[in-house]
Every structure is written in C-alpha cells, then in structure tokens.
C-alpha cells in the first residue's frame, strides 16, 4: 500500500469495505454447510500396539546392551508398518473378510494412518472410511500383518548380519596380523633414533660453520687471500662443509625411516580400531540372538465404530466462515494494494512532504441557496485556509487554485474560498483562467462572453470585464472568449500589467485554473502569486499524477504550497451538504 499504516487505519480500511468479508463469510460458510450436509458419513476405527525395549537373556555383564528406543526407533517401526510388504500381507488377510473386495495397495495406503502417541512406546493405527466394517478390518489387518512380518524377518536378519560381521572380522584379523608383523620387522631392521638429537647435532655443526666463515672473512680483510692463515682457514672450511653435508644426508635418511615407521604404526592402529569395532558389533549381534521374543504387544484392537466422525455440518460451517473472513480481508488488502489513487491525508504529508491545510468531505450543491447562507459552517472552515497559509507564507494576498486532472473539485474550492474571504469583510476578486470551462459562470449566474481574454488582448477595460456577484464584496472576472493566440503567450505578454492594476483594487485575488496536466499556461503567472492551493481528490487523484503536478509546480519555483484534500472520508465534520465537482 505504499507505506506503513497502523492498526486504526487497517480497521478503517476493513470497515469501509465491510461488505466484502461479510459476503465472503456467507458464501464460504453456506458452501461448507451444504458440502458437509450431503457428504457420505465417514467412520473412524483405531487400534494400538506397544513397541518397547526387547527382552534379553543376560549371560554376563559384557552382554548388557543399552538399547535406544527413542523417537527415531518408534518412527522406524511406523515406516515398517507402512511398507509394501506389510501392506501386502494385510491385503491378503483382508481378502478373507466379506467387506473387502480386493483393492490394491494404494487403497490401504490412502486409508490407513499410523502415528506415535507422544511420550510413549505406543503406536496408533487408524482408518477412516465410509464403511465402518471395512475401517475396523483394515486396522486389524495392518496390526496382524505387522506382527507376522516381525516374526518372519527378525531371526533371518540376526543370522545374516552375524554371518556378514564374522566374515569381515576374519579378514580384518588377518590384515592386522600382517601389519603388526611388518611393523616388528621394520623396527628390528632399522634403528629409529630420536629426531631431536639429530637436529641438535646438525644445528651445532651449522653454528660452528658460521663461526668459521666469520673468522675467514675477518682474516681475508686483514691479511689478504694469499696469507698462510687464510689458506689454512679455507681448508678447515671445506672440511667443515663436507662434514655438514654428510650429517645433513644422514638426517634426511633418518627422517625417511621415521616417516615410514609412523605410516606403519598408523596403519596398525587404524586396523586394530576396525577390528575392535567389529568385535564389539559381533558381541552385540550375538546378544541380540538370545532374544526370545520382540516386546510387541497388542494394546487395543479396532472395534466397530458406531458413530461417524465426518461430516459435522456445524463445525464445517464455522470453519468455512473463518476461511471466508480471512479470504475477504485478503481481497480487501489486495484491492487496496493495487489501488494507485490517494486515499488518505497521510499519503500526501508522508510521501510528498506537503501540508494538508483543509480536508473537506464530498459536497453536492443539491440546495445551493442553503450553501450561500452567511452563517453556513463551510465558510468558517474555508476561511481557516487564509490563517493556515499565513503560517507558511507571510501575508499571502494572491492564491492560485490548481489540480492535476479534471473533476477534482478545484473550481468549487476556488468559489468557496473566495466567498468565505468576502463574507469576512474583504474585497475579493475571483478570476476564472479556465478558457475551456464555464462552471463558475453557471454558479454565479454571469451572462456575457467577455472577460479575462479581452482584458489581456486590450479590447476591453478591466473594470468593464468584472462582474459583481450576489455575495457581498465578491467580484468575478470570467475567462471570456477563447484567446486568438496560445494562452501561455497571452499571459506572458499581458498578465503583468493586468495584475498590477488588480492588486491595487482588491484585498485578495483567487485564480481558478484548468487542470495543469492538460493545460500548463497557468504556470506562466507563477511569479505573481503568493500561494498555491493544490486540490487533491481522494480515491481519484493518482499518485503518479500528483507527483507530476508537484514536479511542474516546483520547477516553476512556486513560492508556497498547501493541499486541500477533497472528498475526504466523513469523520469529524458537522455538515452533510453535498456537491458534485
């Protein structure tokens, strides 16, 4: 929706479109009721079995195995119950009953539910079906098939596993024996020395060699290369270097032997670990072989259900109504999210950084004479525009009333604002700059085709083009005939002279303009006006049009701007008169 809105605004949106969720609740609730009312009854049968820790004959302390019967083990048993082998056995048992006509395994899989009872070793097997007899028989057949499957497969599994581990244990024992023999042979044939001692010996020789080189450099610098002492030192150096190379070679050989020893030792340890693991597994399987019987018990067999669990029309209706409510609310917010029009005052103040000076509800002139009464509350509200504009621009005298597109209420805002100023005792001139529209002439009952255009051209004096209206202190200058040249050029050349003359004669000048996105000529007089009143109509003015209109006004360097929010939602207003824009 463009920006964050609070819970109060959300409630207002839902309240405004309340008919959508109401209609959705009725449709979904009634549809759910009809569906459940005419659906076939469904019966539920349930059986329970216990799958606990196995019974083990303990021969010694080494035979005790702590078996984990946690959630993972129970889930394994559930999967076994739902396996194709168990289902096949169950199908064969069901064929012996009169209620089963030989459906395939998918039939059982779709109509059987197997789950764990939380915090216990109990598995619950249930079935929901239209026939109470078949629902009961399916549950009992699954339980019986599971018992038979466990009985047939347990002994075979233990035997096969024991044979497999015995073979692997024999192979691992042979490999371990060979590796141990290789390690013993290597130790006997190689004297594995301590690496730290070799490193210390080589390090001493290297330090001595560095000292000899230092002495040789000193002797050369003092006696020269041919001196007997230098020659003697050079011979000592060569001997030391040969010794260093021999010791280094020995160290490399020692390290190679140590690495081979480590590899053999690691292989022996790894193989020994594998052997010990297999040995432990062998003992565990051997202990499991002493199990006399899996501790699986029938807790409760399925009984014939007497009452259906589905459908429940009343509960289905409530659920359908809830779904309908959620669906209706979702539709409301979907419609609001794709609506690109301005709906709230906050849309303007938060997103376009313009103050909303006045919010007025939708007004129609069904009773025009009542609107023109001196004590009508509308005039007091529109007069407040002058006060609020004064906080933004000091003592504004000339107001330009604009809008982006048609039918946003701009003309009637101009009329009501100028009328309120005139009723306040000010001498006011209302200028109609819309050369295409005649709305103000109709409201004020003005006859004649002359006006602003004739004054700008110079064919008529200004005082002869201005009309007095039925409202005291309010004068009106109509647009007159269509201009013979472009309105922009006409205003650019003639409005300055006219404005100077009018400004001296009137306290306030209100200028009504055509929509700026269709006719941009009012922008030519932007330098002469003190304040721009931008009219925005709720639910009609689009965000894109408002953005373009504001951009045009700012590009012409409008001195000050404020917004009149028209067709606002009625909430705190105390009048109920309506007009069409």
Secondary structure by P-SEA (a helix, b strand, c coil): ccccccaaaaaaaaaaaaaaaaaaaaaaaaaaaaaaaaccbbbbbbbbbbbcbbbbbcccccccccccccaaaaaaaaaaaacaaaaaaaaaaaaaccccccccaaaaaacbbbbbcccccbbbbbcccccaaaaaaaaaaaaaaaaaaaaacaaaaaaaaaaaaaaaaaaaaaaaaaaaaaaaaaaaacccccaaaaaaaaaaaaaaaaaaaaaaaaaaaccccccaaaaaaaaaaaaaaaaaaaaaaaaaaaaaaaaaaaaaaaaaaaaaaaaaaaaaaaaaaaaaaaccccccccccccccccccccccaaaaaaaaaaaaaaaaaaaaaaaaaaccccccaaaaacccccccccccccccccccccccccccaaaaaaaaaaaaaaaccccccbbbbbbcccccaaaaaaaaaaaaaaaaccbbbbbbcccccaaaaaaacccccccaaaaaaccccccccccccccccbbbbcccccccccaaaaaaccaaaaaaaaaacccbbbbbbcccccccccccccccccbbbbbbbcccccaaaaaaaaaaaaaaccccccccccccccccccccccccc
